[in-house]
Structure formats: structure tokens, C-alpha cells
Amino acid sequence: MGSNYLQGVTDGYGLPSTLAPGLAQLASTIVDSYLKRPEGIIYIADNNGNPCAMAAATPSFTYKLTGAIAPGANVVVNVLPANIRPDFVGEVLVIDNGTPNIVEACVVVATSGDNQITLGAVQFNHASGAKADVGMVITEDRNCPSKRSIVRVARWPIVSVLSLLGRYAYGRRSDQVGGLYQEMNLLASVQTFGGPPQWIPIAVAQASWSDATGEIWVPAGMLMAYYSDVRIKYVAGYPSVPDPVVRATAKIASDLNSMSGIAGQIKMFAAGDTRIQKFSASTIDTNVKDLLEPYRARTTF
């Protein structure tokens, strides 16, 4: 869908009286690119006020409900296309995205066959043929530090963690148990004879997180062993555009607008060989960077 951080902004931000068509969206896209947040920083909420999706996210896949569903717990749903896999458990589906009074995020808690899923909880009625979008929330896979149960996500502030999954990955060869067991327990058996590491659902209610730091405490799994990897599906951002982001976007849009004509874009002409060099379209100057820095995603941990 793309962000538009200047929607409804009329004055007070140094914008020209007439802004070239599309520049508000272009400036917002430049901001999201700098922030390393392609899904934007604005979230949408369902009719009960629960954050359910990132406003500017683009669905990675869309399913269609083949029958109407009613509110309830452990609701069985048939979907098309029939390409559901067992590892679909833990996925977040945003149903009826774009319909404000019934849009909601539902977590898949079980699958059956290739076209049937069970949703943990459904709040609203949805008609047959309703869309169920995948990829409308932020998904991050994080390695857990050795013997610790805390991970950190890239975006903040965290407003809702919708799904948590953990798995016990294979260790280094030097850590593998070979031949006769020196450590006769369930985890050793799984590492030696098990197939690909399976993602195990974790009750979100048992976890806790810091909105400010982005740290998430994840409870231990079976036999009180900490997970090797954690998959987090969450919503992070703001219900409306923070003022510094509006000001940064307005500055970028104004700069782009001033270069919208051919004369404003030309940096150099050359008669010989007819060379024309244009100014760079990037307008992320130091002042704009300072405004946007508090909202930028972490790229190192």
C-alpha cells in the first residue's frame, strides 16, 4: 500500500501551496527506506482497538475463506488455494483488511490437510470469500544468546506481540552427541534422530517485553531448556504520524518539488558530447537524519 505521512497536512510544515502529484507518497517512501522499515511506522487497529497490522505493509500472500465464520475460540476455517503446510502453525492472518469495522488479526494454531486451518480466536463475523492476508505484521527470526531467554527485535515501540515460536536448532558438530549417549535425555534424542528442527508455539501470555528497548523475554520450553531460535510476529509503531516524521517528510517533499522542473534538476550542462548531469534526488540531509534517527530500525544486535 505504501505510506503517506503528509496525508491531511495543509500548512505549518513549510510545504508549497501546490505539491506535485505523487510527491507526498514518494517522500514517505524515501523516509521508510531510510528507516529500514518498509512496512512503515503506522499500525492499524481492529474495531476493539487491538493493533492488528502495519498500515503500509504489502501482503506476501492472500487466502480466501471458502465459508462464513463466526466469533469464537479454535475456529476451523477452510481456505483457498489449498497449499497449507504443517509449519503454517503460528502464522498471522489479517482477515478483511481494508474493512475497518471487522478487520482483525488471527493466529493459526493447527492445520489439517492442505486447505483447513484452526484459528485460535475470532472476534467478528466474516463472510464466505473474505480475504485473509499473510505478511501484514512484522516477522523476525532471532537467535537466542547461549543459556539466555532474551532476544531483541529491530522495530519499536512494540505495541503487540501476536505470535511466538521457538525451536531447538542443531548445535555445532563438537556439541553433538554421537554414538552412545553421554547425556540420555529427550533433547539429545531429538538432536540425534530428529528431522529438521520444528517450530514450537509459545504462549504469548507467558512472555514479556519492553516497549522502549525491544527486548523480549521468552519462556523456556520442554525440560526447561531455552530455545535456540525464536520467531516473533508483532506490530510496532504508532497510531498516527509523529511530528518529527511529518517534518522530515515535508522537507523531503519540498526539496523534490523544487526539483520537479527540468531547470531545477540540472547541475551541469556540457556542449561537447552533450553531457547533462542532474542533481541527486536524495534529500536526506543532516537535519532530516536527526529528525528520523529515533525511529530507525536496528540493523545490529
Backbone bond lengths (Angstrom), bond angles and torsions (degrees), N, CA, C in turn:
res aa  C-N    CA-C-N  psi(-1)  N-CA   C-N-CA  omega(-1)  CA-C   N-CA-C  phi
1 M - - - 1.454 - - 1.526 111.40 -
2 G 1.327 116.84 -42.30 1.453 120.63 179.34 1.519 112.50 87.06
3 S 1.328 115.93 148.90 1.463 121.54 -179.62 1.520 111.16 -85.61
4 N 1.315 115.82 156.44 1.466 123.15 169.22 1.523 107.01 -143.98
5 Y 1.331 115.88 89.39 1.450 121.17 -175.52 1.532 112.96 -78.51
6 L 1.321 117.33 -2.13 1.464 120.95 178.88 1.521 112.09 -108.40
7 Q 1.316 117.20 7.66 1.461 119.77 -179.84 1.528 109.94 -63.46
8 G 1.333 115.68 124.94 1.459 121.27 -179.69 1.516 114.48 83.65
9 V 1.340 118.65 -4.22 1.464 121.73 178.70 1.524 108.94 -83.08
10 T 1.307 116.88 124.39 1.469 120.65 -176.40 1.528 113.02 -115.24
11 D 1.318 117.77 -41.47 1.469 118.54 -178.49 1.524 109.50 -151.88
12 G 1.334 115.91 175.28 1.449 121.24 178.77 1.509 114.96 86.73
13 Y 1.323 118.33 0.31 1.461 121.17 -178.57 1.526 112.33 -125.53
14 G 1.324 117.21 15.12 1.457 120.29 176.40 1.504 114.93 74.77
15 L 1.335 117.37 17.62 1.459 119.81 179.09 1.520 110.46 -77.79
16 P 1.325 118.11 145.66 1.463 119.85 175.00 1.525 110.74 -65.98
17 S 1.302 116.67 158.63 1.467 120.32 -178.86 1.517 111.59 -62.28
18 T 1.320 116.47 -31.06 1.468 121.25 177.28 1.521 109.05 -126.39
19 L 1.308 115.74 118.77 1.462 121.46 179.69 1.521 108.65 -104.30
20 A 1.311 115.60 130.25 1.467 120.08 -178.96 1.530 110.23 -55.46
21 P 1.338 118.07 141.04 1.466 121.49 -178.19 1.530 112.23 -55.34
22 G 1.295 115.86 135.28 1.459 121.06 176.02 1.518 115.12 87.00
23 L 1.342 118.26 -10.37 1.458 119.32 -175.84 1.525 112.37 -72.06
24 A 1.328 117.24 -31.07 1.468 119.25 177.79 1.526 110.09 -63.27
25 Q 1.332 116.80 -44.37 1.457 120.33 178.55 1.523 111.16 -67.42
26 L 1.353 116.67 -39.34 1.464 120.14 179.21 1.521 110.94 -63.91
27 A 1.330 117.07 -44.99 1.460 120.84 178.69 1.522 110.47 -62.02
28 S 1.321 117.81 -40.00 1.469 121.53 179.11 1.524 110.83 -65.76
29 T 1.319 117.15 -37.78 1.464 120.77 177.58 1.522 110.82 -65.36
30 I 1.331 116.88 -38.98 1.464 120.81 176.57 1.524 110.41 -62.53
31 V 1.322 116.64 -40.73 1.463 121.18 178.05 1.531 110.27 -62.26
32 D 1.329 117.41 -48.57 1.460 120.53 -179.86 1.524 111.49 -61.14
33 S 1.337 116.33 -36.78 1.458 120.30 178.57 1.523 110.72 -64.70
34 Y 1.321 116.99 -43.06 1.463 120.39 178.86 1.533 110.57 -65.75
35 L 1.317 116.75 -38.28 1.458 121.01 -179.30 1.522 112.77 -74.15
36 K 1.330 117.95 -8.28 1.465 122.61 -174.79 1.529 110.90 58.16
37 R 1.335 114.88 36.48 1.459 120.45 -179.81 1.530 108.58 -130.79
38 P 1.333 117.80 78.94 1.468 119.80 -177.42 1.517 113.81 -61.62
39 E 1.337 117.16 -22.78 1.463 120.77 177.77 1.517 112.21 -81.66
40 G 1.353 117.77 -1.41 1.453 122.14 -179.79 1.516 112.17 81.36
41 I 1.324 116.15 -175.56 1.459 120.70 -178.88 1.532 112.09 -116.15
42 I 1.319 117.67 5.39 1.459 121.74 -178.73 1.530 109.16 -106.96
43 Y 1.329 115.71 132.93 1.459 119.62 176.98 1.528 110.09 -110.31
44 I 1.317 114.91 160.71 1.456 120.41 174.57 1.523 108.21 -112.22
45 A 1.321 115.80 151.28 1.464 121.66 -179.01 1.520 109.76 -117.95
46 D 1.334 115.20 157.09 1.462 118.77 176.92 1.531 109.85 -80.71
47 N 1.314 116.49 -175.73 1.453 121.18 -174.50 1.530 113.21 -66.98
48 N 1.323 116.63 -15.27 1.464 121.23 176.90 1.522 112.14 -98.14
49 G 1.343 116.56 4.85 1.454 120.70 178.07 1.514 114.82 86.17
50 N 1.332 118.23 8.23 1.464 121.03 179.83 1.532 110.10 -84.83
51 P 1.328 118.79 125.00 1.466 120.19 176.91 1.523 110.27 -57.95
52 C 1.336 116.13 131.32 1.466 117.46 -174.20 1.522 114.20 -132.30
53 A 1.335 119.42 -14.10 1.460 119.87 -177.71 1.519 109.77 -166.13
54 M 1.338 115.31 160.54 1.460 121.02 173.09 1.526 108.18 -89.15
55 A 1.326 115.95 129.84 1.462 120.92 -170.54 1.527 112.85 -61.18
56 A 1.328 117.98 -36.76 1.466 120.59 -174.57 1.522 113.34 -97.74
57 A 1.342 117.33 5.44 1.462 119.74 -179.04 1.529 110.91 -69.52
58 T 1.316 115.12 149.71 1.459 121.78 176.34 1.521 108.55 -107.78
59 P 1.329 119.50 126.32 1.473 120.09 -179.04 1.521 111.26 -57.78
60 S 1.327 115.80 136.46 1.466 119.95 175.23 1.522 111.32 -83.78
61 F 1.346 116.02 -20.91 1.462 121.44 177.10 1.521 107.83 -163.39
62 T 1.321 116.67 151.30 1.468 121.15 179.57 1.523 109.90 -130.80
63 Y 1.340 114.89 124.82 1.457 121.32 174.37 1.530 109.63 -99.79
64 K 1.308 116.06 163.36 1.460 121.61 176.73 1.524 108.84 -123.37
65 L 1.327 116.53 129.59 1.463 120.29 176.13 1.523 109.35 -70.64
66 T 1.319 116.94 132.60 1.470 120.09 -179.00 1.521 112.23 -94.98
67 G 1.307 116.97 3.63 1.462 121.31 176.09 1.515 109.74 -156.45
68 A 1.317 116.73 157.19 1.465 120.53 178.44 1.526 109.88 -69.71
69 I 1.348 116.25 149.29 1.465 120.44 177.15 1.527 109.02 -130.06
70 A 1.325 115.41 150.63 1.458 122.17 -178.73 1.524 109.17 -115.42
71 P 1.334 117.56 161.51 1.465 120.73 178.84 1.526 111.47 -58.74
72 G 1.329 115.30 148.92 1.453 119.89 178.36 1.510 111.50 158.80
73 A 1.327 115.61 -179.00 1.460 122.60 177.12 1.519 109.78 -104.29
74 N 1.341 115.98 146.40 1.461 122.49 -179.94 1.530 111.34 51.55
75 V 1.319 115.10 57.37 1.460 122.41 -177.20 1.522 109.49 -86.16
76 V 1.323 116.71 123.77 1.462 122.41 179.69 1.526 109.11 -84.67
77 V 1.339 115.77 131.17 1.459 121.53 -174.64 1.525 108.92 -132.23
78 N 1.325 117.18 136.31 1.458 122.30 170.68 1.520 108.89 -99.34
79 V 1.327 116.36 136.48 1.464 120.83 -176.14 1.523 110.82 -132.65
80 L 1.309 114.10 159.62 1.459 123.33 171.51 1.532 108.50 -128.73
81 P 1.329 117.64 145.58 1.469 128.68 0.80 1.529 112.25 -72.72
82 A 1.298 115.36 162.16 1.463 121.45 -176.19 1.532 109.43 -87.18
83 N 1.308 116.12 74.56 1.466 120.36 179.10 1.526 111.83 -130.22
84 I 1.342 117.01 27.07 1.454 121.74 -178.95 1.529 109.94 -71.25
85 R 1.325 115.97 135.39 1.465 122.10 177.40 1.534 109.12 -113.45
86 P 1.322 117.43 160.31 1.474 119.49 178.05 1.524 112.99 -58.85
87 D 1.346 117.56 -32.19 1.462 119.30 -178.69 1.531 112.39 -78.78
88 F 1.342 117.07 10.86 1.461 121.99 174.85 1.530 110.59 -75.15
89 V 1.320 117.19 -13.32 1.467 121.26 177.76 1.525 109.51 -60.29
90 G 1.333 116.18 132.14 1.457 121.29 -177.62 1.516 113.19 97.44
91 E 1.347 117.33 -9.75 1.465 120.25 178.88 1.527 109.47 -70.96
92 V 1.336 115.33 150.25 1.463 121.47 178.44 1.525 108.59 -108.14
93 L 1.328 116.40 122.98 1.456 122.50 176.80 1.522 108.92 -106.73
94 V 1.324 116.64 128.98 1.459 121.04 174.91 1.525 106.63 -99.64
95 I 1.333 115.55 111.33 1.464 121.58 -173.45 1.519 110.20 -95.86
96 D 1.329 115.40 137.31 1.469 123.36 179.44 1.527 111.58 57.61
97 N 1.316 115.48 42.46 1.462 119.85 175.53 1.527 109.54 -60.78
98 G 1.320 116.32 132.11 1.460 121.48 -177.38 1.510 112.93 100.12
99 T 1.330 117.44 -7.80 1.467 121.36 175.72 1.527 107.36 -110.76
100 P 1.339 118.16 96.66 1.469 121.68 -168.23 1.519 115.99 -53.75
101 N 1.329 118.47 -36.93 1.470 118.85 -173.00 1.514 114.09 -81.16
102 I 1.340 118.64 -13.86 1.471 119.26 -178.83 1.525 113.43 -130.32
103 V 1.332 119.47 -0.01 1.462 119.76 177.62 1.518 109.31 -63.25
104 E 1.330 116.65 139.26 1.462 120.77 177.82 1.526 110.17 -159.73
105 A 1.326 114.88 160.00 1.455 121.84 176.42 1.521 109.16 -103.75
106 C 1.329 116.46 128.30 1.461 122.09 -179.54 1.527 109.15 -124.50
107 V 1.323 116.13 140.82 1.461 122.14 -177.89 1.525 109.95 -101.55
108 V 1.322 116.29 132.44 1.463 122.04 177.49 1.527 108.73 -77.86
109 V 1.334 117.15 123.26 1.464 121.25 -178.45 1.524 112.47 -109.88
110 A 1.340 117.29 -11.80 1.467 119.84 178.79 1.522 108.82 -162.44
111 T 1.328 116.14 157.18 1.459 121.84 175.82 1.527 108.64 -131.03
112 S 1.336 115.86 156.99 1.459 121.86 176.20 1.524 107.75 -146.37
113 G 1.310 116.65 118.62 1.455 119.13 -176.74 1.514 110.38 68.38
114 D 1.331 114.89 -155.06 1.463 118.53 -177.03 1.522 113.36 -107.74
115 N 1.350 117.53 6.07 1.462 118.25 -178.55 1.531 113.59 -140.79
116 Q 1.335 117.81 9.20 1.463 119.47 -177.85 1.528 110.04 -125.05
117 I 1.330 114.60 132.12 1.460 120.94 179.00 1.532 108.77 -130.24
118 T 1.324 115.53 160.93 1.463 121.73 174.18 1.516 108.21 -118.40
119 L 1.342 116.06 124.71 1.452 121.88 178.93 1.521 109.44 -94.66
120 G 1.326 116.89 133.14 1.454 120.96 -175.95 1.509 113.34 -59.56
121 A 1.320 117.56 -41.00 1.465 121.51 -179.84 1.516 109.31 -154.80
122 V 1.327 116.43 137.54 1.470 123.35 176.55 1.526 107.33 -124.47
123 Q 1.343 117.50 130.02 1.461 121.61 -177.18 1.520 114.15 -94.40
124 F 1.355 115.99 -31.73 1.465 119.31 -171.31 1.527 111.04 -126.55
125 N 1.317 115.59 163.39 1.457 121.23 173.18 1.526 109.80 -74.71
126 H 1.333 115.55 139.55 1.461 120.94 177.23 1.525 108.83 -133.06
127 A 1.321 115.29 134.33 1.456 120.57 -176.57 1.523 111.43 -79.03
128 S 1.301 116.19 159.38 1.456 121.06 173.04 1.532 109.34 -59.79
129 G 1.303 115.99 137.23 1.458 120.50 -177.81 1.514 113.70 92.64
130 A 1.338 117.79 -2.01 1.462 120.78 179.13 1.524 109.99 -63.10
131 K 1.329 116.19 148.24 1.460 121.57 179.37 1.518 110.37 -84.36
132 A 1.321 116.00 144.07 1.464 122.85 174.94 1.524 107.32 -128.91
133 D 1.330 116.68 106.63 1.457 122.08 -173.33 1.526 112.00 -92.07
134 V 1.325 115.17 137.77 1.461 122.89 171.79 1.527 107.86 -101.89
135 G 1.332 117.40 144.37 1.455 120.53 174.88 1.506 114.66 93.07
136 M 1.329 117.70 14.59 1.457 120.87 -179.26 1.523 113.19 -92.47
137 V 1.333 116.69 -3.56 1.461 121.00 174.15 1.523 107.83 -118.82
138 I 1.323 116.44 168.32 1.459 121.49 -179.49 1.528 109.11 -81.58
139 T 1.317 116.90 131.79 1.463 122.31 177.51 1.519 109.15 -120.81
140 E 1.322 116.17 127.78 1.461 120.96 177.67 1.525 109.71 -136.33
141 D 1.326 115.56 136.74 1.461 122.05 171.80 1.527 108.31 -103.02
142 R 1.314 116.78 128.57 1.453 121.62 -177.05 1.528 110.36 -128.84
143 N 1.341 116.12 137.44 1.457 121.91 172.03 1.517 109.07 -80.60
144 C 1.311 116.54 132.10 1.463 120.38 178.00 1.531 109.47 -80.48
145 P 1.320 117.54 137.38 1.467 119.49 173.92 1.527 110.20 -59.32
146 S 1.314 116.21 153.49 1.452 120.73 -178.38 1.529 111.39 -57.63
147 K 1.320 115.83 126.27 1.467 124.01 176.25 1.529 112.91 57.85
148 R 1.331 116.04 30.70 1.458 120.45 175.76 1.523 108.76 -133.71
149 S 1.314 116.14 156.38 1.462 120.52 -176.12 1.525 111.65 -118.60
150 I 1.321 117.82 27.45 1.462 121.79 -179.26 1.523 109.56 -118.57
151 V 1.335 116.11 131.42 1.462 121.86 173.60 1.520 108.02 -127.10
152 R 1.321 116.34 165.19 1.461 120.71 179.97 1.521 109.17 -128.06
153 V 1.327 116.49 136.51 1.460 121.50 178.88 1.524 109.99 -97.73
154 A 1.335 115.86 167.78 1.458 120.61 -171.78 1.516 113.89 -86.55
155 R 1.330 117.76 -29.28 1.463 120.38 -175.60 1.523 110.60 -104.70
156 W 1.285 115.49 153.45 1.461 121.22 177.54 1.519 109.14 -154.91
157 P 1.305 120.62 166.20 1.456 125.89 -8.78 1.527 111.97 -72.06
158 I 1.322 116.35 142.42 1.462 120.80 176.04 1.523 108.21 -72.16
159 V 1.316 117.03 125.81 1.461 119.90 177.65 1.526 111.98 -108.92
160 S 1.326 117.29 -20.84 1.467 119.53 178.26 1.523 109.98 -164.23
161 V 1.333 116.10 130.41 1.464 121.73 170.23 1.525 106.39 -100.99
162 L 1.316 116.70 117.68 1.464 121.36 -173.66 1.524 112.81 -94.51
163 S 1.331 116.61 -31.43 1.463 119.57 -176.16 1.521 109.44 -151.80
164 L 1.338 114.97 139.13 1.466 121.92 176.02 1.520 108.79 -129.89
165 L 1.322 115.92 135.44 1.456 121.88 175.33 1.522 108.34 -133.74
166 G 1.314 116.48 146.03 1.458 120.53 176.55 1.516 109.76 -133.08
167 R 1.334 116.00 159.47 1.458 119.36 175.95 1.524 109.74 -150.10
168 Y 1.328 114.05 157.09 1.453 121.25 175.32 1.521 107.56 -101.04
169 A 1.308 117.09 102.35 1.461 121.10 -177.78 1.521 109.66 -81.24
170 Y 1.323 115.45 163.23 1.452 120.26 178.05 1.525 109.69 -70.13
171 G 1.305 116.70 139.65 1.456 120.71 177.99 1.515 111.84 -82.57
172 R 1.330 115.95 -174.94 1.457 120.60 176.09 1.528 109.34 -68.47
173 R 1.337 115.40 159.85 1.465 118.38 -178.89 1.527 111.62 -56.50
174 S 1.318 116.16 -37.60 1.460 119.85 -178.51 1.521 111.77 -66.70
175 D 1.350 116.36 -18.52 1.459 120.43 -179.45 1.520 112.81 -98.08
176 Q 1.340 116.95 -7.11 1.456 119.55 -176.71 1.519 110.82 -74.21
177 V 1.317 115.23 148.42 1.459 120.77 176.89 1.517 107.37 -92.64
178 G 1.307 117.66 118.71 1.458 121.21 -177.20 1.514 111.29 -119.34
179 G 1.331 116.57 157.51 1.452 120.87 179.07 1.506 111.52 61.19
180 L 1.319 116.38 -134.96 1.453 119.99 178.04 1.520 109.47 -71.17
181 Y 1.316 116.79 140.29 1.456 121.06 -177.58 1.525 110.68 -69.23
182 Q 1.275 114.45 130.37 1.451 119.78 167.39 1.523 109.47 -90.40
183 E 1.340 114.03 -19.22 1.461 119.96 -178.28 1.519 106.92 -131.08
184 M 1.290 117.02 95.66 1.464 120.26 -172.88 1.521 109.56 -87.84
185 N 1.331 116.88 88.01 1.454 119.41 176.56 1.509 109.59 -145.20
186 L 1.316 115.26 175.79 1.459 121.32 -174.39 1.522 112.20 -63.36
187 L 1.342 117.88 -41.39 1.465 120.23 -178.07 1.526 110.60 -65.10
188 A 1.325 117.01 -38.75 1.462 119.31 177.86 1.520 110.37 -63.37
189 S 1.331 117.14 -39.72 1.461 120.22 178.63 1.523 111.38 -64.01
190 V 1.333 116.20 -42.67 1.459 120.44 -179.78 1.519 110.45 -62.79
191 Q 1.350 117.09 -42.90 1.467 120.13 -178.97 1.511 111.80 -64.43
192 T 1.340 117.09 -36.44 1.460 119.91 -174.72 1.519 112.50 -82.40
193 F 1.339 116.96 -43.48 1.460 120.01 -172.51 1.527 113.62 -109.17
194 G 1.313 117.80 -11.47 1.450 120.17 -175.27 1.516 112.41 -72.53
195 G 1.357 115.55 163.99 1.456 120.94 175.48 1.518 110.09 -85.93
196 P 1.331 117.06 -149.99 1.470 120.07 177.56 1.523 110.18 -57.58
197 P 1.324 118.56 140.96 1.475 120.77 -179.46 1.523 110.67 -55.78
198 Q 1.308 116.89 131.28 1.458 121.96 -177.94 1.527 110.59 -94.72
199 W 1.324 115.85 143.46 1.450 121.12 174.41 1.528 108.56 -80.24
200 I 1.313 115.37 129.88 1.463 122.24 -176.44 1.525 109.21 -111.38
201 P 1.340 119.23 124.33 1.474 120.37 178.58 1.525 111.46 -61.10
202 I 1.322 115.67 140.90 1.468 123.16 177.81 1.525 107.29 -119.70
203 A 1.305 116.94 134.61 1.463 120.94 178.77 1.530 109.54 -66.37
204 V 1.317 116.09 118.04 1.468 120.37 -178.52 1.521 111.00 -61.05
205 A 1.332 116.83 -32.98 1.463 120.79 -178.77 1.520 112.20 -63.24
206 Q 1.339 117.60 -19.99 1.464 121.14 -179.62 1.524 112.19 -89.73
207 A 1.321 117.10 -6.63 1.467 121.24 179.27 1.524 109.86 -98.12
208 S 1.306 116.38 167.61 1.463 121.32 174.25 1.514 108.22 -145.79
209 W 1.330 116.70 157.12 1.461 119.75 -177.63 1.519 110.75 -150.63
210 S 1.333 113.70 162.11 1.458 121.74 177.44 1.524 108.49 -104.94
211 D 1.328 116.52 122.80 1.463 120.02 178.79 1.524 110.96 -62.07
212 A 1.322 117.14 -35.75 1.461 121.39 -172.91 1.527 112.84 -79.04
213 T 1.338 117.15 -45.47 1.462 119.91 -174.25 1.517 113.27 -91.60
214 G 1.337 117.72 -19.01 1.454 120.68 -177.47 1.514 113.52 78.79
215 E 1.337 117.73 10.70 1.461 121.11 178.37 1.532 110.40 -82.36
216 I 1.327 115.02 135.96 1.459 121.44 179.61 1.523 108.82 -121.66
217 W 1.328 115.63 125.09 1.465 120.39 174.62 1.520 107.71 -90.27
218 V 1.328 115.06 124.23 1.464 121.20 -176.40 1.524 108.72 -111.56
219 P 1.325 118.49 127.92 1.471 119.79 -179.72 1.524 111.12 -66.67
220 A 1.321 115.80 154.43 1.461 121.16 177.90 1.522 110.05 -68.68
221 G 1.314 115.88 159.97 1.452 121.61 -179.17 1.515 112.12 -98.04
222 M 1.341 115.52 -141.20 1.463 119.40 -175.87 1.517 110.90 -64.01
223 L 1.322 114.89 144.29 1.460 123.40 -178.47 1.520 112.10 56.51
224 M 1.347 115.53 24.63 1.464 122.35 177.88 1.526 112.58 59.87
225 A 1.331 116.88 29.58 1.462 121.24 177.41 1.523 109.14 -93.39
226 Y 1.322 116.32 137.26 1.459 120.51 179.45 1.529 110.12 -73.46
227 Y 1.321 114.99 144.46 1.460 119.94 178.90 1.532 110.73 -69.77
228 S 1.331 115.05 151.27 1.466 120.14 175.86 1.524 110.87 -79.45
229 D 1.328 116.48 -40.71 1.457 122.75 -178.17 1.527 109.14 -132.55
230 V 1.308 115.08 150.91 1.458 121.34 178.04 1.523 108.56 -131.56
231 R 1.321 116.82 137.04 1.467 122.78 174.30 1.519 108.02 -111.73
232 I 1.332 115.61 121.79 1.462 121.13 -175.92 1.524 109.00 -115.04
233 K 1.313 116.88 130.71 1.461 122.51 173.54 1.525 106.62 -117.52
234 Y 1.326 115.43 117.58 1.459 118.30 -170.05 1.522 111.73 -149.40
235 V 1.321 114.52 171.59 1.462 123.12 176.46 1.523 106.95 -119.30
236 A 1.327 116.58 132.43 1.467 120.99 -179.80 1.516 109.34 -142.07
237 G 1.308 116.55 136.48 1.461 119.60 178.36 1.502 111.91 147.07
238 Y 1.333 115.64 -143.57 1.458 122.15 -171.96 1.530 109.84 -137.05
239 P 1.339 116.55 152.11 1.472 119.44 177.19 1.520 112.38 -74.72
240 S 1.330 117.28 -23.74 1.471 122.08 176.62 1.520 108.39 -141.52
241 V 1.317 116.79 167.15 1.468 121.00 -172.22 1.527 110.43 -75.53
242 P 1.341 118.70 123.24 1.468 120.55 175.36 1.527 111.54 -61.15
243 D 1.316 116.18 145.77 1.467 120.75 -176.03 1.524 113.32 -56.23
244 P 1.353 120.50 -43.26 1.468 118.81 178.85 1.524 113.47 -59.30
245 V 1.338 117.06 -34.35 1.474 119.76 179.29 1.525 109.85 -70.50
246 V 1.332 117.51 -38.13 1.468 120.66 176.16 1.523 109.68 -61.05
247 R 1.323 117.08 -45.58 1.468 120.79 -178.16 1.528 111.58 -64.82
248 A 1.330 116.59 -41.08 1.466 119.80 178.31 1.524 110.82 -65.21
249 T 1.325 116.96 -42.77 1.463 120.86 179.83 1.524 110.75 -65.55
250 A 1.341 116.59 -39.49 1.466 120.43 178.81 1.521 110.92 -63.87
251 K 1.336 116.75 -39.03 1.472 120.19 178.41 1.524 110.90 -63.56
252 I 1.332 115.91 -43.66 1.463 120.04 179.28 1.529 110.15 -64.92
253 A 1.331 117.48 -44.60 1.468 121.17 -179.25 1.531 110.68 -62.90
254 S 1.335 117.58 -40.61 1.464 120.85 179.55 1.521 110.65 -64.29
255 D 1.345 116.91 -42.14 1.467 120.40 178.84 1.524 110.80 -64.34
256 L 1.333 116.16 -42.31 1.464 119.47 178.41 1.524 110.52 -64.52
257 N 1.325 116.29 -38.96 1.462 120.83 -179.80 1.522 111.45 -63.60
258 S 1.349 116.30 -38.80 1.465 120.02 -179.60 1.526 111.45 -68.60
259 M 1.341 117.00 -20.51 1.461 120.65 179.07 1.519 111.94 -103.02
260 S 1.345 116.63 11.33 1.460 119.21 -175.59 1.521 112.90 -69.60
261 G 1.317 117.14 -27.26 1.459 120.01 176.53 1.512 111.31 -86.30
262 I 1.322 117.95 159.15 1.459 121.16 -177.29 1.524 111.56 -62.03
263 A 1.354 116.53 -36.70 1.465 119.21 -178.51 1.517 111.41 -66.12
264 G 1.335 116.95 -34.30 1.454 119.96 -178.91 1.510 113.53 -75.65
265 Q 1.346 117.54 -14.43 1.454 120.23 -176.96 1.515 113.49 -95.48
266 I 1.320 118.03 -18.43 1.449 120.83 -171.51 1.521 111.63 -83.20
267 K 1.326 115.99 125.57 1.457 122.30 176.90 1.517 110.64 -98.34
268 M 1.345 117.54 -33.98 1.461 120.57 -176.05 1.522 110.09 -154.58
269 F 1.328 116.73 136.37 1.451 123.32 167.70 1.531 107.78 -105.37
270 A 1.314 116.79 159.06 1.474 120.88 172.83 1.516 107.92 -147.20
271 A 1.298 116.45 128.51 1.468 119.87 -177.82 1.520 111.16 -72.43
272 G 1.342 116.21 -49.11 1.459 119.44 179.27 1.512 111.14 -67.56
273 D 1.300 116.51 126.63 1.464 123.73 -178.12 1.527 113.19 65.18
274 T 1.324 116.95 6.21 1.471 123.46 173.82 1.531 112.25 50.56
275 R 1.309 116.77 60.28 1.458 121.14 177.96 1.520 110.10 -90.18
276 I 1.325 117.65 139.06 1.456 123.91 175.16 1.524 107.52 -130.66
277 Q 1.318 117.15 122.79 1.460 121.69 178.93 1.523 108.81 -112.99
278 K 1.327 116.35 130.15 1.463 121.71 -178.00 1.526 110.55 -101.12
279 F 1.327 114.90 156.77 1.455 119.95 171.41 1.523 109.18 -67.11
280 S 1.316 115.45 151.58 1.457 119.40 175.54 1.518 110.09 -66.40
281 A 1.320 115.52 141.54 1.470 119.76 178.79 1.531 111.71 -77.33
282 S 1.341 117.39 -12.04 1.465 120.62 -179.31 1.520 110.37 -74.00
283 T 1.320 115.78 131.96 1.460 120.45 -178.94 1.524 111.36 -127.30
284 I 1.320 116.26 29.19 1.462 120.44 178.41 1.527 107.76 -83.99
285 D 1.322 116.37 83.57 1.454 119.35 178.49 1.525 109.92 -86.65
286 T 1.342 115.81 -177.68 1.468 120.52 -175.95 1.525 112.32 -60.86
287 N 1.330 116.87 -41.96 1.458 119.97 -179.25 1.533 111.62 -63.74
288 V 1.326 116.17 -41.70 1.463 120.15 178.75 1.533 110.35 -65.60
289 K 1.332 116.74 -41.10 1.462 120.06 178.41 1.526 111.20 -60.60
290 D 1.327 116.34 -41.54 1.470 119.75 179.50 1.533 111.09 -62.82
291 L 1.331 116.56 -38.10 1.464 119.67 178.68 1.530 111.84 -66.53
292 L 1.333 116.28 -35.72 1.461 120.46 -172.98 1.524 114.07 -91.78
293 E 1.319 117.96 -17.34 1.469 120.64 -172.52 1.526 113.89 -55.52
294 P 1.342 120.30 -39.55 1.473 118.95 -179.46 1.525 114.59 -64.24
295 Y 1.326 117.84 -13.01 1.471 121.18 -176.12 1.524 112.58 -108.49
296 R 1.320 116.97 1.19 1.454 120.84 -174.20 1.526 111.60 -77.13
297 A 1.322 116.23 140.13 1.456 121.15 -179.71 1.512 109.99 -69.10
298 R 1.322 115.38 148.59 1.468 121.00 175.12 1.526 108.60 -75.29
299 T 1.314 115.47 136.65 1.462 119.12 177.02 1.521 111.11 -112.97
300 T 1.327 118.24 -10.21 1.454 122.00 175.30 1.526 108.47 -129.63
301 F 1.334 115.95 151.95 1.454 120.59 -176.60 1.526 109.32 -131.71
